[in-house]
Amino acid sequence: MDFSKYFFRGFNKTLRLQNGVNFSYKGPWVPVESNTVLDKWYVGEFMAADYTIVVDISNSRKQLVKCSVLAGPSDANVIVYGTSTLSENLIDVTATVNNSSVNVIINPASSPDGSTYDNSTLLDGARAIFSATYYETVNDPTRS
């Protein structure tokens, strides 16, 4: 494969795509169930990640979520900064952390009254895929 057909050196030490070249994703996908671990990474390797998550149930029930996860050895923070739906919200995104790893978790969305939708019926067949950009840890993760 001749990668020069797709990439070339961009400004300021960036990798630039040739015009008309894009990325596409189809999988691997995971089923959307309670406490689905979508991604896992080690805080010694990465400190943050930006995600695009897409949930697909049917032609008229889809959701795209843009979020960022920032984590340290004892705490993680998720900020959802964009979402688009073809129906109702389908998922909630959270993150948990222990001393070594971060789990990015998706759950069936909470309904407006705060209860969780019954995913056995409303999310039956829901599948999620994601893309991520990871940011490596710069300082020693044991540094306070």
N, C-alpha and C positions, 0 to 999 in steps of 0.2 A: 504494500500500500504506500503510495506516494503522499506523505503528509503535507508536502509543500503545496499541494492542490487545495488544501483546506486551511492552513495556518501560515502566518508569517510574523516577523518581529514587529510589534507595535511600538508606540511612543512610551518613554519612561519605563523600559524593561517589561513591557506587557506582551502577552501573546494575543495576536489579533486574528480573527476569523476572516477568510476571504469573503467578499461580498456574495450573498446568497447562501452561505453555509450557516446552519443552525444546529442545535442539539435537539434530539427528540427522545422521549422516554416511554416505555411501555411496561417496564417491570424491572426487576421482580416486584410483584405486588404482595400485599399482606391483607388478610381479611380484617375488617373493622369489627372488633369485639371488645369487650370490657378489658381495659388495661393492656392494650396491644402495644408492645415495645416496637416502635417504628425504627429507631436507631439507637446505637450505643457507642460511646467513645470514652476514652480515658483522659482524665483531667491533666495528666502528665504530658499528654501529646497535644491536646487541643484545649483552648479556653472558651471558644465560641463557635457557633455555626449558624448560618442563615439557611432556611428551608423554604422550599416550595412543595406543598403537599396537595395532592389531588385525590379526591374521593369520587368514585364512580359507582353508582347503583344502577341507573337506567338512563335512557336518552334525556329524560326530563328531571333527573335527580342527580346533581353533581355539585361538588364544592371544591374551590381552590383556596388554600390558606397560605399566606406569606407570614413567616415568623422568624424570630431570632432567639437563640438559646445561649445564655452566658452562664458559665459554671466555674466553681472552685471546689476544693476538696470537701466542703461541708454545705454548700448552698448552690442552688440553680435558679435562674430566672428566665421565664418565657414571656416574650412580648409578641402578640399578634398585631401586625401593623397593616394587614390587608386581608380581605376575604371577599369572595365572589361566589354566589350560589345560583343554581337553577331551581331552587325550591326553598327549603328551610336549611338552617345550619345543620350539618350532619355530624361534625366532630368537635371535640374540645382537645386542646393540646396542652400537656403539662410536662414537667421534667422532674426526675428524682435523682439524687446524687448520694453516693457513699464516699468513703475516703479515696476511692480510685476510679470510679466510673460514673458516667451520666447516662441515664435512660431517658430517651424522648418517647413519651407515651401519648397515644391517642385513645380517646374514649368516645362512645356515642354522645352526641351533644345533649346538654341539659335543655329541657323544654322551658318555655317562658315562666312556668310556675316553679322552676327550680328542680323538678324531678328529672330523672334520666329517662330518655325515650326507651321503649322496649325494643332493643336491637334485634330480638328474634323475629320481629315482624317488620318494623320500619326500616331497619338496616340490613335485612336479609339479602345476602349477595353483595354487600358493599365491599369494595376493594380500594386500597390506598397505595399510591406510589409516591415517591419523593425524589427531589434532587437537593443537594446540599453543597454549600461552600464552607469549608472548615478553616478556622484560624488557629494556627499553632500557638502553643504556650511559649512565651518569651522568657519569663523568669522561672526559676526553680519553683515548682508547685508547692513545696513545703515551706517556702518563705512566707512569713506572716505579714 
